[in-house]
Amino acid sequence: MSGGSMRYGTGMLLVVAAGVLWSVQGLVFRQIDTAGTWAVLFWRSVGMLPVLLAFLAYRAGGSPVPAIRQVGLAGALGGIGLVAAFAGAIYSIQVTTIANAVFLFAASPFLTALIGWVVLGERVRGETWAAIGVALVGIFVMVREGLHGGAMAGNVAALLSALGFAVFTVSLRWRKLTDTLPSVLMGGVFSIIVGAAVASMLGQTLAVPVSDAVWAMAMGAVTLSGGMVLYTLGSRVVPAAELALLSNIEVMLAPLWVWAFLGETASANTFLGGAIILVAVMMNGVSGARRRLA
């Protein structure tokens, strides 16, 4: 379906479906028993690659190689950013609550704005600066209790993950690349290499229980890649400011699934700080959408 023939409503539904798919990842993570961060990164990326390659080949009507070549250095830099994003996310989810991790991931648009400002000289709107200030308050409220609760490493990893996604986004903006999938594919390839290398250096095994490998590969093939494909299709007709708002569906639903199915809850401060961050993201998204309409 081309961007021209797709209706806005269909695009919205595809982006919402992507957010719902991504939100289930926390639930899948909790099914993994013994695999460490680097083994999960390796097997999840192994699951990702066939789906992304198949979709790129289908879309190109042949070999996906030209699309991968086209993204060049910017795509490779984005892929490196994704390794940090993926590894940080996996580690943070393993050592802290799903709620804690996903609320901190939500800081990514603000990190993107700051890096875009510093590296590319993109102007940051006054409303975005205000939203960044509000988000910092939310992050402080969430992270403050982690200072004495032992969850600090998880909080730092979650923010590093958000930073990795910001680097990914800014890399694509640097060369004005609209197609994110080849870069995501590179991120998957780099993640396999890094996962295997770091696990080897740390003396950890990739030979995890079959159930762990299957859950991780299913996450890569279905929730991560499936979400990316739906999001990419929908993003052709949905404006960027609205995409930022719609992707918050993931942040809101992820803690809900683990609470409903596994009884996992988080502290009041986590939800208070998370709510403040979400308000900041919404403020920024709504002001961006208004500006486009004006």
C-alpha positions in Angstrom: 0.0 0.0 0.0 1.6 3.2 -1.0 1.6 6.4 1.0 -0.6 8.0 -1.7 -3.3 5.4 -1.5 -3.3 5.0 2.3 -5.8 7.0 4.3 -4.8 8.9 7.4 -7.1 6.8 9.5 -5.5 3.6 8.3 -2.0 5.1 9.1 -3.2 6.0 12.6 -4.4 2.4 13.2 -1.1 1.0 12.0 0.9 3.2 14.3 -1.4 2.4 17.2 -1.1 -1.3 16.4 2.7 -0.9 16.5 2.6 0.7 19.9 0.4 -2.1 21.2 2.8 -4.7 19.8 5.8 -3.0 21.4 4.0 -2.7 24.7 3.8 -6.5 25.0 7.6 -6.8 25.0 7.8 -6.4 28.8 5.5 -9.3 29.2 7.6 -11.4 26.9 10.8 -10.3 28.7 9.4 -11.7 32.0 9.1 -15.2 30.4 12.9 -15.3 29.9 14.5 -17.1 32.9 18.2 -17.4 32.8 19.6 -15.6 29.6 21.7 -12.6 30.4 21.5 -9.2 28.7 23.9 -10.0 25.9 22.4 -13.4 25.1 18.9 -11.8 24.9 20.3 -9.1 22.6 21.9 -11.8 20.4 18.8 -14.1 20.1 16.3 -11.2 19.8 18.3 -9.8 16.9 18.6 -13.2 15.2 14.7 -13.2 15.3 14.5 -9.7 13.9 16.7 -10.1 10.8 14.6 -12.5 8.7 11.4 -10.4 9.1 13.1 -7.1 8.2 14.9 -8.7 5.3 11.7 -10.2 4.0 9.8 -7.0 4.3 12.6 -4.9 2.6 12.7 -7.5 -0.3 8.9 -7.5 -0.6 8.8 -3.7 -0.7 11.7 -3.4 -3.2 10.2 -6.2 -5.4 13.6 -7.9 -5.3 16.9 -7.6 -3.5 16.9 -5.5 -0.3 20.6 -4.6 -0.9 20.1 -1.3 -2.8 17.9 0.0 0.1 20.5 -0.9 2.6 23.3 0.7 0.5 21.3 3.9 0.1 21.3 4.7 3.8 25.1 4.7 3.9 27.1 6.1 6.8 24.0 7.8 8.4 22.2 4.4 8.5 25.3 2.7 10.0 25.5 5.4 12.7 21.8 5.0 13.4 22.4 1.2 13.6 25.2 1.7 16.2 22.8 4.0 18.2 20.2 1.1 18.2 22.7 -1.3 19.7 22.9 1.0 22.7 19.1 1.4 22.7 18.5 -2.3 22.5 21.1 -3.4 25.1 20.2 -0.6 27.5 16.5 -1.5 27.3 17.2 -5.2 27.9 19.4 -4.6 30.9 17.1 -2.0 32.5 14.0 -4.3 32.1 16.0 -7.2 33.7 17.0 -5.2 36.7 14.1 -2.8 37.4 10.3 -2.8 36.9 8.8 -2.5 33.4 7.1 0.7 34.5 10.4 2.3 35.5 12.1 1.3 32.3 9.4 2.4 29.8 8.7 5.7 31.5 12.4 6.6 31.2 12.5 5.4 27.5 9.8 8.1 27.0 12.5 10.8 27.5 13.9 9.9 24.0 12.2 12.7 22.0 13.8 15.3 24.3 17.2 13.8 24.0 16.6 13.8 20.2 15.8 17.5 20.3 18.9 18.3 22.4 21.3 16.2 20.2 19.6 17.7 17.0 20.3 21.2 18.4 23.9 20.5 19.3 24.9 18.3 16.3 22.7 19.5 13.4 22.0 23.1 14.6 18.2 22.4 14.6 16.3 25.0 16.4 14.5 23.8 19.6 11.1 25.4 20.0 10.3 27.3 23.2 7.5 24.8 24.0 10.0 21.9 23.6 12.4 23.6 26.1 9.5 23.9 28.6 8.5 20.3 28.0 12.2 19.2 28.5 12.1 21.1 31.9 8.9 19.2 32.9 10.3 15.9 31.8 13.5 16.4 33.9 11.3 16.9 37.0 9.6 13.6 36.2 12.9 11.8 35.7 14.2 13.2 39.0 11.0 12.1 40.8 11.5 8.6 39.4 15.2 8.2 39.8 15.5 9.8 43.3 14.3 6.7 45.1 16.5 4.5 42.9 19.5 6.2 44.6 18.9 4.2 47.7 16.8 1.4 46.3 19.6 -0.2 44.3 17.7 0.4 41.0 20.1 3.1 39.8 22.0 0.9 37.3 18.6 0.0 35.7 17.6 3.7 35.6 20.9 4.7 34.0 20.6 1.9 31.4 17.0 3.0 30.5 18.2 6.6 29.9 21.2 5.2 27.9 18.6 3.3 25.8 16.6 6.5 25.3 19.9 8.2 24.3 20.6 5.4 21.8 17.2 5.9 20.1 17.9 9.7 20.0 21.2 9.0 18.2 19.4 6.7 15.8 16.8 9.4 15.0 19.3 12.3 14.6 21.6 10.1 12.4 18.7 9.6 10.0 17.8 13.3 10.1 21.4 14.2 9.4 21.1 12.7 5.9 17.3 13.4 5.7 16.6 9.6 5.4 12.9 8.9 5.6 13.3 5.1 5.5 14.2 3.8 8.9 14.1 0.0 8.2 17.5 -0.5 6.6 19.1 1.2 9.6 17.1 -0.9 12.0 18.3 -4.0 10.0 21.9 -2.7 10.5 21.2 -2.3 14.2 20.1 -6.0 14.3 23.3 -7.1 12.5 25.5 -5.0 14.8 23.6 -6.3 17.9 24.3 -9.9 16.9 28.0 -9.1 16.6 28.1 -7.0 19.9 26.0 -9.5 21.8 28.2 -12.4 20.8 31.5 -10.4 21.4 30.5 -9.0 24.8 29.1 -12.3 26.1 32.3 -14.0 25.1 34.4 -11.3 26.8 32.4 -11.6 30.0 32.5 -15.4 29.9 28.7 -15.6 29.4 27.2 -18.3 27.1 24.9 -17.8 24.2 23.8 -21.4 24.6 20.8 -20.4 26.8 17.8 -22.7 27.5 15.8 -23.3 24.3 12.7 -21.6 25.8 14.7 -18.4 26.5 16.1 -18.3 23.0 12.6 -19.0 21.5 11.0 -16.2 23.6 13.8 -13.8 22.6 13.6 -14.6 18.9 9.8 -14.3 19.0 10.2 -10.9 20.5 12.6 -9.9 17.7 10.4 -11.4 14.9 6.9 -10.4 16.1 6.9 -7.5 18.7 10.0 -5.6 17.6 10.2 -6.1 13.8 6.4 -6.4 13.4 6.0 -3.1 15.3 8.7 -1.5 13.2 7.0 -2.6 9.9 3.6 -1.3 11.0 5.1 1.9 12.3 7.0 2.5 9.1 3.9 2.0 7.0 1.7 4.2 9.1 4.3 7.0 9.5 4.0 7.8 5.8 0.7 9.5 6.3 0.8 10.5 10.0 2.7 13.8 10.8 5.8 13.5 13.0 4.4 15.4 16.0 1.4 13.0 16.1 3.7 10.0 15.8 5.5 11.1 19.0 2.1 11.2 20.8 0.8 7.9 19.4 4.0 6.0 20.4 3.2 6.8 24.0 0.6 4.0 23.8 3.5 1.7 24.4 4.6 3.5 27.5 1.0 3.5 29.0 0.2 -0.1 28.2 3.5 -1.9 29.1 3.1 -1.5 32.9 -0.6 -2.4 32.6 0.1 -5.8 30.9 2.7 -6.9 33.5 0.4 -5.8 36.3 -2.7 -7.5 34.8 -0.9 -10.8 33.9 2.0 -11.1 36.3 1.0 -8.9 39.2 4.1 -6.7 38.8 3.7 -3.2 40.2 5.9 -0.2 40.8 6.2 2.4 43.4 4.0 5.5 43.6 7.0 7.7 42.8 7.6 5.7 39.6 4.0 6.3 38.4 4.1 10.0 39.5 7.4 10.6 37.7 6.2 8.6 34.7 3.0 10.7 34.6 5.0 13.9 34.6 7.2 12.7 31.7 4.1 11.7 29.7 2.5 15.1 30.3 5.7 16.7 29.0 5.8 14.5 25.9 2.1 15.2 25.3 2.6 19.0 25.7 5.4 18.9 23.2 3.4 16.7 20.7 0.3 18.8 20.9 2.1 22.1 20.5 4.0 20.6 17.5 0.7 19.5 15.9 -0.9 22.9 16.5 2.1 24.6 14.9 1.7 22.5 11.8 -2.0 23.3 11.6 -1.4 27.1 12.1 
